[in-house]
């Protein structure tokens, strides 16, 4: 089950930034909104970061090149099926956010 943070009563962007950063750091997957103007800030908070996307692409490329066999990346990270699935989820998540 994925959990999302509750709505923020704050329309001020700096207050919403604080609330969404707190929710992401607590492991929440998303956040409820009470007004459409909050959506861009919430999307920015929960979309995968650039470094997460780069990691996911590297993992998938290496895993696919190894034909689905477990491997160790040049940096030493071990990649097996669960790690590759996590990388695929990150890439799918990124596709679900508006550009």
N, C-alpha and C positions, 0 to 999 in steps of 0.2 A: 504494500500500500504506500502510495506517495502522499506526503503531507504538504499542505500549503499554509502559508502564514495568513492571518486574518487581515481584514482591511485596515488601512491606516486612516485615521480621522483627519490627518493633516493634508491640506491641499498645497501647502508650501513645499516647493520641490526639495529644499535642503532637509526638511523633516522627513519626507518620504524616502530620500536617499539613505538616511540613517536607518529607518525602519526596514527597508529592503535589504541593506547590507547585513543587518542583524539577522534577518530571516535566512538568508543564504548561508551565513556562517553557522547557523544552527542546523543546517541540513535540510531545510525546506526546499521543495521543488518549485514553488511558485508563491504567488501572493494574490489575495482577493483585492479588488478595486471597488471603490464606491463612486468613482467618477471616471469617465473615459480619458480625461486629461492626465490621469495617473499612469495609463498604460505604457507610454514610451519609456518612462523611468523604470517601471516594473520589468518590461521586456529587456531593457539594457542590463538590469541586475541579474536576471536569471538565464540569459543567453550564455552559451559557453564562451569563455574568454579565448583570445587568439592563441595563447600558449596551449590551452586544452585542445583546440582544434588541430594545431600543428602536431601535438603528441598523438592524437587519435589517427590522423592521416599516416603518420610514420608507423604506428602499430599495425594498422590495417594493411599497408603496403608490405611490410616485412612478413606479416602472418600469411598473407595471400601468396607471396613469393616462396614461402616455406611450405606451400600446399596444406596449410592448416596444422602443421606440426609445431610443437612448442619450440621456442627459440629464445636466444638472449640477444637483446639489442646491443649495438656498439657501446652504448653508455652503461651497459651492465644490467638493465632491467629485463626481468624474465617475462616472456609473453606466452600465454597459453590461451585456450579457448575462452575462459571467463574474462580475461583481460581484453581480448579481441572483441568480445561482445560488449564490454563496457565502452570501448572506443567506438563501436558502431552506434551505440545509443547516443553518445555525445554528438556524432555527426548527424544522426536523425533529428536530435533535438535542435541543432543549429538550423536545419532546414525548415523547422516549424515556425521560426521567428521571422517577422517581416524584415526585409533588407533595409 
